[in-house]
Amino acid sequence: MKSIIITGAGSGLGKELAIRYSRQGYHLLLIGRTFEKLKEVEEQIQAENGHADSFAVDISSPSEIQAFISQAAKQFTIYGLINNAGIGHFGPFEQMPHAEIEEMLHVNVLGTIYISQAVLPYLVEKNEGLVMNIISTAGLRGKINESGYAASKFAVRGFTESLQIEYGHTGIMIKAVYMGGMDTPFWDHNHFIKDKSRLRSPAEIADKILANIEKDAIIIESEK
Ligand SMILES: NC(=O)c1ccc[n+]([C@@H]2O[C@H](COP(=O)([O-])OP(=O)(O)OC[C@H]3O[C@@H](n4cnc5c(N)ncnc54)[C@H](OP(=O)(O)O)[C@@H]3O)[C@@H](O)[C@H]2O)c1
């Protein structure tokens, strides 16, 4: 059975993608920092007769990534990686603490880059697989109060577009996904979005991603 690793699979879009890829017959490796949330998703997948395993991994730690991937590669047939884990800090640029900017760069950018680097040799070995990077429309254009977040998402866009060229001659699919706001726990840590219920559900976004999976760049704008 082919396995797909999903980072940040315990909530929001990562959880919805995990459930859908399980229905397509893949085994899911659910990773994130909070084991309990992953376990709930794992149980939901198993209740539908799907297959999943949970691992507490902080993708801002290169050593945790390396240890997890080398262990996972011994036990499972790694087919795919969905770089979904991400965090956002928002507000006026001049007031943004360095710690918040650095956290976004460590998780959104370096986490994505280092885990991709750890996984790709296993995909190259089989000359097949999927790397899907969940970006944001903040990776397509700058936005007010989103300077640090947009900088991190533009970085992931540049990374993804480069991999698309570098692996263009292989059987490995590299996807970039850009979406507008979603109603997920992403917004729980700040007051930037007053009413997140007006945003699209992560389930709807996950369905749209899978419906457009043949595209290299999947763009799902917010409804006006
Ligand atoms: N919500 C939106 O409006 C929106 C719009 C466009 C793009 N996005 C992007 O969509 C992706 C998914 O976000 P979401 O909206 O579904 O938010 P979410 O529910 O908060 O999901 C993000 C997940 O990432 C995990 N995570 C955070 N830091 C991590 C780390 N260091 N290591 C491992 N896992 C980590 C979190 O779990 P733990 O805290 O347990 O680790 C969480 O489950 C993110 O990349 C986000 O930037 C979101």
The ligand as a Gaussian input file, in Angstrom:
#p B3LYP/6-31G(d) Opt

LIG

0 1
 N       -6.992000      29.010000       7.010000
 C       -6.757000      29.850000       6.015000
 O       -7.453000      30.872000       5.854000
 C       -5.651000      29.563000       5.025000
 C       -5.667000      30.225000       3.794000
 C       -4.672000      29.964000       2.856000
 C       -3.678000      29.063000       3.147000
 N       -3.672000      28.436000       4.369000
 C       -2.604000      27.464000       4.619000
 O       -3.205000      26.190000       4.697000
 C       -2.384000      25.327000       5.495000
 C       -3.272000      24.575000       6.486000
 O       -3.791000      25.498000       7.404000
 P       -5.236000      25.351000       8.071000
 O       -5.998000      26.547000       7.683000
 O       -5.791000      24.021000       7.814000
 O       -4.832000      25.588000       9.595000
 P       -4.742000      24.630000      10.870000
 O       -6.023000      23.917000      11.091000
 O       -4.178000      25.487000      11.955000
 O       -3.684000      23.533000      10.409000
 C       -2.307000      23.712000      10.462000
 C       -1.706000      22.475000      11.087000
 O       -0.289000      22.602000      11.089000
 C        0.208000      22.002000      12.263000
 N        1.496000      22.598000      12.589000
 C        1.757000      23.886000      12.923000
 N        3.051000      24.044000      13.188000
 C        3.632000      22.823000      13.018000
 C        4.953000      22.340000      13.169000
 N        5.956000      23.134000      13.580000
 N        5.194000      21.032000      12.915000
 C        4.187000      20.202000      12.534000
 N        2.909000      20.600000      12.379000
 C        2.648000      21.906000      12.623000
 C       -0.852000      22.294000      13.331000
 O       -0.923000      21.278000      14.333000
 P       -0.057000      21.351000      15.688000
 O       -0.248000      22.734000      16.239000
 O       -0.624000      20.273000      16.522000
 O        1.345000      21.080000      15.256000
 C       -2.151000      22.277000      12.531000
 O       -2.825000      21.035000      12.632000
 C       -1.310000      26.222000       6.116000
 O       -0.117000      26.062000       5.385000
 C       -1.853000      27.623000       5.917000
 O       -0.814000      28.585000       5.817000
 C       -4.632000      28.653000       5.300000

